[in-house]
Each structure stands twice: as structure tokens, then as C-alpha cells.
């Protein structure tokens, strides 16, 4: 049973990479968590698991009941066609908003993506931008967070780059820069945003934030590859891939793995965009949050975690 003394955060995506870290952070901060899950989960003190998904309106009603706030992390990052992104990122977010409004829950911390800045580039980005519009048009007390590239323990997306570094050859987009953030820094921010306005100048309600590791102008892709190589104790050869080459790889991946393909044409368009650096104008107010984890050291610790857990 959940302790009634602890304020409740409702959390989507709690069984994933980011959501799992948010769950740990929320518990450590003193919240109880009511978390949505598609599969049965082991019991855990302070956590009330709610079976269902973003299409299950009854589950969303139970998830949000009596919650102080909702942190919406769940979403679709890879799909074989645009309908998959639409269903998971747009319709799912709209269902959650409706459940919150019906249940009288006001505060929403919505995790979006930098890709929402360029919705014409990818179906993923378009779905995130559309979901943001629903959030902004809602009567809720909302804050949107657009993370850049997220890394850290339990991440399966950047794992492929660490594996490539181990073999000494790293394929990367030929041109461009991207900001990065450690998952624990991101989780601290999401939980810090829960109370809403009243603590920082300018407020946080109705704001869109783009947090990062604090490195001005982000990381050139070549820099990122060398940093991951350093974390693995290697100096890899970095191979710059054009958009055309990324698209060829996507077509081969689709031929070989079908709907399970990791590199899709949608991702090729996203990865080849030259500017995924956070905007200084969208920085989080320093009194509320600052990044703590220096990226090279964070990458090194992540590599060690992968080794210890036999992921490498």
C-alpha cells in the first residue's frame, strides 16, 4: 500500500530508460509514485503500479487520480510508419490530458524532444510538435521539456555507439553538432519542475525548456565519437556519413530487419540535420536546476555500467 502522507506523482514511461531514472529520483526526493506499466512489475515501496497504456482511458483515470502532478515520459521513438508515432505520441498525450482534466489534476511536466523544433524533418519530430500543441492548448498548468541526446546507464540507443567504439570504428553523421545530457541530470530537472511556479524569477508555467550538460554550442559529432572512444579506452576511426549514405543504410536495415529496423529513413533525416544544439533562450533558470555530471566522466561511468552488466 502507498503511504498517504507522501505526495503522489503520476508517471508514464516508468519502465523505460528515462522513466526508470525519474522513478528512482522521485522516490529519493520524497514522493510516492503511481506508475503506468504494460507488464506486471515487482512490488516496490512507494510505488503503485497501474496496468495499462496510453490508449487505456480507464488506466489513465486510475493513474492520475489524486496525483499532485503528472510527469509524462512515455512515447514512441521508433516506428515503421507515421501512424505509429501519431498513435503513441499524439493520441496518447491527448488521452492523458483528458484524464487529467476529468480528474482535476492540474500540473503536467511533459517530456518532448528537440526534434519538435523541426517537425518537417521527421515523422517523429512532427508527432512531438503536434503533441506539444495539444499540451499548450490545454487548460493545464504545463511545462514542456525538450531534452537533447540522452545517455547513461540502461540506455539502449547510444549502446550501439559504445559497441562500435569497442571495435575501433565509429560511423557518425558527417556534419553537425548536438547537445547532450546525462539521464540523472534530466530526471532531477523533471522532478524539480513538479511543484510548478513560485520559486524562480519568470516562472516555469507555460515555458518550454531545453536542458543540456552546460557545454556551449554542444558537441561536434566527431567530438562525441572521440569522447565515447575515450570512455571505452579506445581512439576510434570516425567515419562521417552523409544523409544519402544514412538513407542507404536505412533501406538495407529495413530489408534485413523489417519493422524491427533501428535505422529508418525517419531517423536518417533526423540524424543528418546539422543543428541539434539547445537554445540559450530556452535554458532552465539556474536557481531551479543546473547539470551536475560532466559528460566525459558520465560517458566513462556509462561504459563501466555496460561492462558490469554484460551489455558490452
TASULMO-V287334 format. One record per pair of residues at least 4 apart in sequence whose ideal C-beta (glycine too) atoms are under 7 Angstrom apart, sorted by sequence separation. I is the first residue (numbers start at 1). GAP is how many residues later the second one is. D is the distance in whole Angstrom. If there is no record, write none. Layout:
i: {I;I}
gap: {GAP;GAP}
d: {D;D}
This chain:
i: {15;16;18;19;20;21;22;23;24;25;27;37;52;56;57;58;59;60;61;80;82;83;84;85;86;87;88;89;90;91;92;93;94;95;96;97;98;99;112;121;122;123;124;125;126;127;128;129;130;131;132;133;134;138;151;155;158;159;160;161;162;181;183;184;185;186;187;188;189;195;200;215;219;221;222;223;224;225;226;227;228;241;243;244;245;246;247;248;249;250;251;252;253;254;257;263;264;265;266;267;268;278;284;286;293;294;295;296;297;298;299;300;301;302;303;304;305;13;14;15;26;79;86;87;100;150;164;165;181;219;229;241;263;284;293;306;307;13;14;27;64;79;119;164;197;212;229;306;26;52;115;118;119;135;151;164;197;229;254;11;41;51;76;100;196;197;253;14;50;76;115;116;135;161;196;253;23;115;119;253;254;11;193;225;11;23;35;37;50;76;113;116;132;33;37;50;75;76;115;116;225;250;32;33;34;35;36;37;75;249;250;35;38;113;250;34;36;112;116;222;9;36;250;74;247;250;27;112;54;112;14;72;247;9;11;14;15;189;246;8;14;36;6;7;8;9;10;11;12;23;72;6;110;186;243;246;6;8;15;70;246;36;108;155;3;34;149;151;243;2;70;116;148;149;152;181;148;149;150;151;152;181;182;108;110;112;114;148;151;152;180;181;34;112;113;148;150;179;180;54;106;107;108;109;110;111;112;113;114;147;60;64;70;106;60;64;72;109;111;150;55;72;90;97;36;54;57;61;65;67;69;70;71;72;73;85;89;93;97;101;60;64;68;72;85;89;147;179;180;6;55;69;90;94;100;177;178;54;61;64;82;86;90;93;97;177;178;12;54;57;61;85;89;93;177;97;177;2;145;145;176;2;77;173;22;172;143;172;22;172;10;172;10;19;18;19;141;170;10;16;8;9;8;9;170;218;8;9;10;11;12;13;217;7;12;13;143;9;11;12;13;143;146;165;141;142;143;144;145;146;147;148;165;143;145;162;166;168;170;172;174;212;230;161;165;169;174;211;166;168;169;170;171;172;173;174;210;227;231;165;168;170;172;210;227;231;162;169;171;165;228;231;232;210;227;231;173;209;211;208;209;214;213;111;212;215;109;213;202;12;109;201;109;200;107;200;200;107;199;189;114;192;176;179;192;173;176;177;178;179;173;175;176;178;179;177;189;188;185;185;185;184;181;182;180;182;71;69;68;148;148;18;20;17;17;17;162;124;123;122;162;125;124;152;166;122;151;159;121;122;151;121;153;163;152;162;151;121;153;159;115;118;21;25;29;114;21;25;18;22;26;17;21;25;18;22;22;80;9;78}
gap: {4;4;4;4;4;4;4;4;4;4;4;4;4;4;4;4;4;4;4;4;4;4;4;4;4;4;4;4;4;4;4;4;4;4;4;4;4;4;4;4;4;4;4;4;4;4;4;4;4;4;4;4;4;4;4;4;4;4;4;4;4;4;4;4;4;4;4;4;4;4;4;4;4;4;4;4;4;4;4;4;4;4;4;4;4;4;4;4;4;4;4;4;4;4;4;4;4;4;4;4;4;4;4;4;4;4;4;4;4;4;4;4;4;4;4;4;4;5;5;5;5;5;5;5;5;5;5;5;5;5;5;5;5;5;5;5;5;6;6;6;6;6;6;6;6;6;6;6;7;7;7;7;7;7;7;7;7;7;7;8;8;8;8;8;8;8;8;9;9;9;9;9;9;9;9;9;10;10;10;10;10;11;11;11;12;12;12;12;12;12;12;12;12;13;13;13;13;13;13;13;13;13;14;14;14;14;14;14;14;14;14;15;15;15;15;16;16;16;16;16;17;17;17;18;18;18;19;19;20;20;21;21;21;22;22;22;22;22;22;23;23;23;24;24;24;24;24;24;24;24;24;25;25;25;25;25;26;26;26;26;26;27;27;28;29;29;29;29;29;30;30;30;30;30;30;30;31;31;31;31;31;31;31;32;32;32;32;32;32;32;32;32;33;33;33;33;33;33;33;34;34;34;34;34;34;34;34;34;34;34;35;35;35;35;36;36;36;36;36;36;37;37;37;37;38;38;38;38;38;38;38;38;38;38;38;38;38;38;38;38;39;39;39;39;39;39;39;39;39;40;40;40;40;40;40;40;40;41;41;41;41;41;41;41;41;41;41;42;42;42;42;42;42;42;42;43;43;44;44;45;45;46;47;48;49;49;50;50;51;52;53;53;54;54;55;55;55;55;57;57;58;58;59;59;59;59;60;60;60;60;60;60;60;61;61;61;61;62;62;62;62;62;62;63;64;64;64;64;64;64;64;64;64;66;66;66;66;66;66;66;66;66;66;67;67;67;67;67;68;68;68;68;68;68;68;68;68;68;68;69;69;69;69;69;69;69;70;70;70;71;71;71;71;72;72;72;73;73;73;74;75;77;78;79;79;80;81;82;83;84;84;84;85;85;87;87;88;89;89;95;96;96;97;97;97;98;98;98;98;98;99;99;99;99;99;100;100;101;106;107;108;109;110;111;115;116;119;125;126;128;130;132;134;137;138;139;141;142;143;144;144;145;146;146;146;147;147;147;148;148;148;149;149;149;150;150;151;152;152;152;155;155;162;162;162;162;163;163;165;165;165;166;166;166;168;168;169;179;185;186}
d: {7;6;6;6;7;6;6;7;6;6;7;5;4;6;6;7;6;6;7;6;6;6;6;5;5;5;5;6;6;6;7;6;6;6;6;6;6;6;5;5;7;6;7;6;6;6;6;7;7;7;6;6;6;7;6;6;7;6;6;6;7;6;6;7;7;7;6;6;6;7;6;6;5;7;7;6;6;6;6;7;7;4;6;7;6;6;7;7;6;6;6;6;6;7;4;6;7;7;7;6;6;6;6;6;7;7;6;7;6;6;6;7;6;7;7;6;6;7;4;6;4;3;6;7;4;7;6;6;5;5;5;5;7;5;4;4;5;3;6;6;6;5;5;5;4;7;6;4;5;2;6;6;4;5;5;7;6;4;5;6;5;6;6;6;7;5;4;5;6;5;6;6;6;6;6;6;6;3;4;5;7;6;6;6;6;6;6;5;5;3;7;4;6;6;7;5;6;6;6;4;4;5;5;5;5;6;5;6;5;5;5;7;5;5;5;6;6;5;5;5;5;7;7;7;6;5;5;7;6;5;4;7;5;5;5;7;5;5;4;7;7;7;6;6;5;5;5;5;5;7;6;6;5;7;6;6;4;6;7;7;6;5;7;7;6;6;5;6;4;5;6;6;6;7;5;6;4;5;6;6;3;5;7;5;6;5;5;6;7;6;7;6;6;7;6;6;5;4;5;7;6;5;5;5;5;5;5;7;5;6;6;5;6;5;6;5;6;7;7;6;7;7;5;6;7;3;6;5;6;5;4;5;5;5;5;5;4;4;7;6;4;5;7;6;5;6;5;4;6;7;7;6;5;5;6;6;5;6;7;5;4;6;5;6;5;5;6;7;6;7;6;4;5;7;6;7;5;7;7;6;6;5;7;5;6;4;5;7;6;7;5;5;5;4;5;7;6;4;4;7;6;6;5;7;7;4;6;6;4;5;5;3;6;4;6;3;5;6;7;4;7;7;6;5;5;7;6;5;5;5;6;5;5;7;7;6;6;6;4;6;3;5;7;5;4;6;6;7;7;5;5;5;5;6;6;5;4;7;4;5;6;7;7;6;5;4;6;6;5;5;6;7;5;4;6;4;7;6;5;6;5;5;5;7;7;7;6;5;7;7;5;7;6;4;7;5;5;5;7;6;7;6;7;7;5;5;4;6;4;5;5;5;6;7;5;5;5;7;5;6;5;6;7;4;6;4;5;5;7;6;6;6;6;5;5;7;6;6;5;5;6;7;7;7;6;5;7;7;5;5;7;6;6;6;6;6;6;6;4;6;6;6;5;4;5;5;6;6;6;5;5;7;4;5;7;5;7;4;6;7}
